[in-house]
Amino acid sequence: MKTRDYEKAIDALGSVTIDSMNLRGGEVRVCLAHTERTLLKFDGFGRAFGVSHGTAVAVCREDHEVYDEDEYSLRMPEYDLKFE
């Protein structure tokens, strides 16, 4: 998907802020974002993953610390993007 498609879909979620996007050939490969309390990673298909420590979702800190990609292992379908 293109950057503008991701931006529109994330805006539709309401409370999610984009931190960064990794692109390949003009297509979004990975998008890192956060809500007030949760760090999120969206894959190239718009599926959402959160950072898990044990069984709890990691809480965002003031500095919005970025975690290694391997730490985004908790599937969060409630944040999956719906593209038009």
Secondary structure per residue as TSV (DSSP state, phi and psi in degrees):
chain	resnum	aa	ss	phi	psi
A	1	M	-	360.0	152.2
A	2	K	-	-79.0	160.4
A	3	T	H	-56.7	-44.7
A	4	R	H	-63.6	-32.6
A	5	D	H	-65.9	-42.3
A	6	Y	H	-64.6	-44.6
A	7	E	H	-60.4	-43.5
A	8	K	H	-64.7	-43.1
A	9	A	H	-67.5	-37.9
A	10	I	H	-71.4	-38.6
A	11	D	H	-59.1	-35.3
A	12	A	H	-66.0	-24.8
A	13	L	H	-71.5	-25.9
A	14	G	S	93.1	-64.0
A	15	S	S	-101.5	14.9
A	16	V	-	-104.0	133.4
A	17	T	E	-113.7	131.5
A	18	I	E	-77.4	132.0
A	19	D	E	-99.3	-46.1
A	20	S	E	-161.1	159.0
A	21	M	E	-132.3	136.9
A	22	N	E	-102.9	124.9
A	23	L	E	-111.1	152.5
A	24	R	E	-143.0	115.4
A	25	G	T	61.3	34.8
A	26	G	T	80.8	-0.8
A	27	E	E	-107.6	145.1
A	28	V	E	-74.0	125.1
A	29	R	E	-95.0	-46.2
A	30	V	E	-144.5	139.8
A	31	C	E	-127.2	123.0
A	32	L	E	-99.4	136.5
A	33	A	E	-149.8	177.3
A	34	H	E	-152.7	155.0
A	35	T	-	-106.5	-170.3
A	36	E	S	-62.5	-30.1
A	37	R	S	-126.4	-3.2
A	38	T	-	-135.4	137.1
A	39	L	E	-91.5	136.9
A	40	L	E	-128.3	151.6
A	41	K	E	-130.8	129.3
A	42	F	E	-106.9	133.5
A	43	D	E	-85.0	-176.3
A	44	G	T	-64.6	-12.5
A	45	F	T	-103.6	0.7
A	46	G	-	87.3	9.7
A	47	R	-	-78.2	138.8
A	48	A	E	-100.5	141.0
A	49	F	E	-133.2	145.0
A	50	G	E	-114.5	166.9
A	51	V	-	-84.7	127.4
A	52	S	E	-117.3	141.3
A	53	H	E	-125.0	100.3
A	54	G	T	73.9	-118.4
A	55	T	T	-111.5	-2.3
A	56	A	E	-99.3	145.2
A	57	V	E	-74.8	135.2
A	58	A	-	-64.8	139.4
A	59	V	-	-90.9	135.6
A	60	C	-	-62.5	141.7
A	61	R	-	-99.2	171.1
A	62	E	T	-58.1	-36.4
A	63	D	T	-85.9	0.8
A	64	H	-	48.9	52.7
A	65	E	-	-52.5	134.9
A	66	V	-	-90.9	130.4
A	67	Y	-	-95.9	159.6
A	68	D	-	-61.1	147.4
A	69	E	G	-57.0	-31.8
A	70	D	G	-66.0	-21.2
A	71	E	G	-79.8	-13.1
A	72	Y	-	-85.9	77.9
A	73	S	-	-114.7	-10.6
A	74	L	E	-86.8	113.4
A	75	R	E	-68.9	130.9
A	76	M	-	-128.4	76.8
A	77	P	G	-62.4	-20.2
A	78	E	G	-66.3	-16.8
A	79	Y	G	-105.8	4.3
A	80	D	-	-56.3	141.1
A	81	L	-	-82.7	142.1
A	82	K	-	-112.8	106.7
A	83	F	-	-87.0	144.4
A	84	E	-	-78.0	360.0
